[in-house]
Amino acid sequence: MATEIQAVADDAKADLEEAMPALNAAVDSLKALNKNDITEIKSFPKPPPLVQMTMEAVCILRGEKPDWDSAKKLLGDSNFMSSLQVCRCVTGKRLHRSDER
């Protein structure tokens, strides 16, 4: 049993090490955004496809309807930027915090 547990732990560690560069890049990109960027994005009547897809993902993680109207409401929140850095994301029936590392 201990061998099986260690194998699962090793596999999870390898997956985490593979994912960390993408997470770090995403955090760096988030830190590069400013209020003017958010205002510009919010002003789009129909956002570019990658912006739409990203904001739909944010809506899903926040438990909101994944559409542009819901996304604009999130973008209008004065704490939107800081809330992304300490994201409380709904996945299934559990609540996860992105700052729990």
N, C-alpha and C positions, 0 to 999 in steps of 0.2 A: 504494500500500500504506500509506503514512504517513497518508493521509487516512482510510482505513478504520480504522486503529488509533486515530486521534484520535476518530473517531465512536464507536467502542466505548468508549473511555475517557470521553468526555463523557456517554454514556448511563449508564455505571456510576456516574459521579459524581452524576448527577441522581438515580439510584435510591438511592444512599447518602444524599444530602441529604433525600430523602423519608422514608427509614427512620429517620434519626437521632432525630427527636423521639420516636418510639415506643420506641426503645432507651433514650433518656435517661429517659423516664417509667418504663420497666420497672426500670431501675437505681435510681431514686428510690424506687419501691415496695419493692424488695428491701431497701434501706437502712432502710425504715420498719419492717420485720419485726423481732421480737425472739424470744428463746428461749421466752417464754410463748406467743406466737402459734404457734410450731412444736409445742409440747407440746399445745396445744388441737387443732390440726389432726390430729396423730398419734392423738389419743384418739377420733376419730370412727370408729364401726364401719362406717359408710357415709358418705363425705363428700358435701357438696353437689356438684352437677354441675360447677360451674366449678372447684372445688378438685380434683375427680377428673380433669378434663380437663388442668388445669395440671400435676398430678403425673404423669399419663401422659406428657405431653410431656417432662418432666424425665427420666423413666425411659428414654424412647426416646433422648434425647440422651446419656444415660449408658450406653446399650447394655444396659439392664436390661429385663426383661419389663414391659410397660406395664399393671400391675394394682395394686390398692390394697395388697396385701401387700408387693410390691416397693417401692412408694412409702413405706410405713411404715418399711421397713428403711433407706431413704435418709434419711428424716426423723430416724431414730434415731442417725444418724452424728453424733458430736460436732463434726465439722468441716463439717456440711452447709451452714450459712449462708456460711461463708467459701469453701467450694468452689463455690458458685453465683457468687460474684464473680469467680472465676478458673476458669471452667468449661472442662473439657477434654471437648469434645463429639464423639461419634462420629457422622460423617455419611458414609455410604457406606464407602469404604475409607480415608478420610483422617481424621486427628485434628486438630481445630481448637481453638484456645484463645480464649476470649472476651476475654481481656485483650490480645490482639495487635491493636492498633488503630493 
